Amino acid sequence: DISLRPRMDREENAQRWLLHLLLPVLFYRVGGAIPTPQGFYGEVMSPLFPKPYPNNFERTTVITVPMGYRVKLVFWQFDLEPSQGCFYDYVKDECALQLNSVEEDPPARCQHLCHNYVGGYFCSCRPGYELQPDGRSCQAECSSELFTEPSGYISSLEYPRPYPPDLRCNYSIRVERGHTLHLQFLEPFEIDDHQQIHCPYDQLQIYVSGRNIGEFCGKQRPERIDTQSNSVDLLFFTDESGDSRGWKLCYTSEVITCPQPKTLDSCTIIQDLQPLYHFKDRFTATCKEGYQLME
């Protein structure tokens, strides 16, 4: 099955796709005759191609071939509106096998992504998931995510779509010593909540240098957090139900500012005193004539 779904009310830019289907050539033999190829092929394209396709459109095309043969898909032209995780417009390809008997159980499909090749297919998972031993199902894996870049983005799985149930996620941010981290949450921020009990279902916990600074849920995003630390851990727990869209944050880091150096007596002199000092900056202290600098 091939499904096309564009975003509602997007601009009519030149976005289009064309799928050309090449099926394996069939050979048949009549008595001792030379094998004669009999081709099977076809084309599927978006509405109005090559003009921009319409808004708010969804269509499913089912392609079937005789038993014993498989379908090969070749995209000749492909132009869809880009978005993170194909949130707006996308073409989805689902593969399945026909059965010789209706009494047999249908074969299991890929839970997330199906990749076709001539003679078969294989499954893969979206980011944040791991393919299970059965080769088809995907399980969330976010128990030990580590971020060491000076800045970046972190979000719940599937954001801004609803996050999966039964998550136990741990996101750790570690930057260079002498730097401090700033956390800024983005919209939408949506974690299952309760009107009377604080975060009984799902919650996001934030730890700074091992100290819990809060448990967050609901639809009100936290204010900017200046951690004054180079170490932050985020723990995200969810129960077995809910349809909230989750959260996303941008973290940045900067070198910490040091206290202004001061002399302890009138005989000490700081050479070339600067108005501001950061981590790893240096200054030189000397003494007036006749005095010796003590360690």
N, C-alpha and C positions, 0 to 999 in steps of 0.2 A: 504494500500500500504506500502511496506517495501522497502526502498532505501538504497543502500550501496555505499559510495563514499570514496575511499582512496586518500591520498595525492600523488601528482606526485613525482617521483624520491626519495622516502624515502627508507631507508635501509630495506633490506629484513630480518627483525627479525621475531621471531615466534609469529605473531599476527594473530589471527583467531577468528572466532565466529561461533556458531552453534545455530540455533533457532529450537526448537522442538515445534510443534503446537499440542495442545491438544484441540479438539473440544468437546462440550458437547455430551454426549451419547444420541442417538436418541432411543426412545421407540415407538413401535407400537403394536397394539392389533388387532388380527384377531378373531372375534367372542368372545368367552370366554377364549381364550388362555392366558397363562401367558406372561406378557410383556417380549419381547426378545430384549436385547441391540444390537444395530447396531453401531459400533464405526466409527468415522470419525477422522482421524489424518494424519499428514504428517510432513515432515522435510524440512527445508530450511537451506542451509549452504553457506558460502562463497566459491568462486572457489578455488579448490585445497586443501580444508580442509582435514586433519589438517595441511597441509603445509602452508607456508606464502601465503597470497593472492597477486595477481599481482598489480602493480602500475597503476595509471591512469585508474581506473576501476569504472564503475557506472552501476548499474542494479536495476530495479524495479520489484518486485514480487507482483502480485495481488492475494489475497486470498479471495474467496467468499464461502459462505455457504447458504443452503436453507433459505427461508424466515422464520423468527421466531426464528432463532438460531444466536448465537454470537460466536466469535473466542476468544480463550484463548491462549496467547503466553507465552511460558516458555523457557528462555535461559538456555541451559545446559552448554555451554562453551562460553566464551566471552573474546576476547583478541584483542583490537584495539590499534593503536598508540595513546597515550594520548596527548592532547593539550588543551589549554585554550578554553573553549566554543566549543570543538570538531571541531576546525578550520581545521584540516588536514583530519582525517578519521572519519566517523560516520555512524551509522545505524539510519535511520529516520522512525518512525512508524506513519502512518496517518490512522485515522479511519473514516469510512463513513457508512451510512445506505442505503440500496437499497429501492426503492419506489415501491408501488403497481401500481402506474400510472405514466406515463411519463408526465402527465399534472401537477403534483404537483411540487412545487418548491423544489430544492435539499436542504437538511438540512445544516445549517451553520457548518463549521468545526472549530476546535481550531485554533486561529490565530498563537499561538506559539507552545505549547507543549500539546500533547494528551496522557492521561494515561488510559490504558485499564484495566478493571477488569471484572470478570465473571458477565455478565448481563448488562454491560454498560461501560461508560467512563466518564472522567472529564478532564477539561482543566486547565492549569497553564501557567504562564508567565516566561520569562527569567528575570534574575536579572536586576533591574532598571525599571521594568514595574509593573503595577497593573492590576489585573483581573477586568474587568468591570461587572456591574450588569447583563449583558446578559449571563455571565458565559463562554464566548468564546473569546471575543476580549480583547486586551491588550493595555494599554495606558502608555506612558512613564511617570515616576514619579521621578524626580530628582530635585525638587524645594527646598529641605531642607536637603541635605546630610551633616552629621556632622562627622568629623574624630578627635578623641582625643588621639589616640595612638601616641607614640613618633616618629614612622616612619610608612610608608605605601605607597600604590600605589593608584592613582586616574586616571580614564580614562573616555573618552566619551563613551556613550552607544554603544554597539556592537563592540567596538574596538578589532581588527584592521579592521573589516568590516565597510562599510559606516554607518555613524550615521543617526538616523531617522530625518525627517523634523520637523519643528515647535517646537523646543526644547526651554525651558526656565529653564536652570539648574543652581543650586546654590550649590557649594561645599565649606564647611567651615572647616578649620583646626584650632583647638584650642589645644595648649599644655600648660604645666605648666608654670606659671610665672617665669621669670628668664631664660627661654630657648629661643633660636632663631631658626627659621625654614630655611631650605635650600631646594630649588626646582630644580630638574633636569629632563628635558623632555627627552623622549626616542624617538627612530626612530621606525616606521615612524611617522612624524608629518605632517598632511595634513588637512587644513581647507579651504573651498572655498574662493577664493580671486578674485580681479579684477586688471588688469594691470595698470589702471590709478587712481582708487579710492581706498583708504585704507579700507579694510575689509567692503565692503558695504553689503555683503550677510550674512556670518556667522562670528562670532568672539568670541575669548576667552579673557575676561577681568580679570585682576588680581589686587586685592586690598590688601594692607598691612596696617593693623591697620586703615582701613577705607580710605586709600589714594590710588587712582588709579595709578598704576605704568606702565600700558601699555595695549594695545589692540593688540591681536596677531591673525594672519591668514596666509595663504599661505603654502608653503612646507619647509620653513626654520625654524627649531625649535629654540626656544629662548635659549640663553646662560644660564648657571647656575645662579640662583637667590639666593643671600644671603639676606634674608629679614630684619635681625636685629629686628625681632618681633616674638612674639608667637601667632600671629593672622593673618590668611590669608584667603581671600575669592576669589573663582574663579567663575565667571559668564560666562556661555556658551550659546550663542544665535544662532539659525539656522533659515533659511527661509524654504519655502515649497519645495525647489528643491536642487539638488546636489548629488554627489556620492563620496565625499571625505571620507577618512578613519578615520579621527579624531586624537586624541592625547592621550598620556598617560604620567604621570609624577611619579617620585619617590620623596617623601619628607622625610627628616630626620631632627632631631633636636639635639641641643647640648646646654649645659649650657653656658651662656654668660660669657665672661672674664671681670673681673672688673679692673679698673685703679689701678695702683700700689699705695699703701698708702704712703703718704709723710708727714713729720712733718712740722709744721708751724714756728717752732723756734728751736734753738739749745738746748733748755732745755728739749725737749720731746724725749722720747726714745720708739721705736717700738720693742717689744720683739719678737725674733725669726722671723724676717722678711723673708717671702717666695718669691721666684722669680715670682710666678704667683698665682693670686687669682681668684676664680670663685664665682658665685652667691651663697650666704649663707655661704661662708667661713668667718672666724673671725680672728681678730688680737687684740693684747693687747698693749695699750699705757700707759707708765708710765712717771714719771718726775724725773729729777735729784734731788738729796738730797737738801732740802731747798725750793723746788718748789711744787705747788699743781696743779693737773690737773683740768682744768676748763671745764665745760659743754658747 
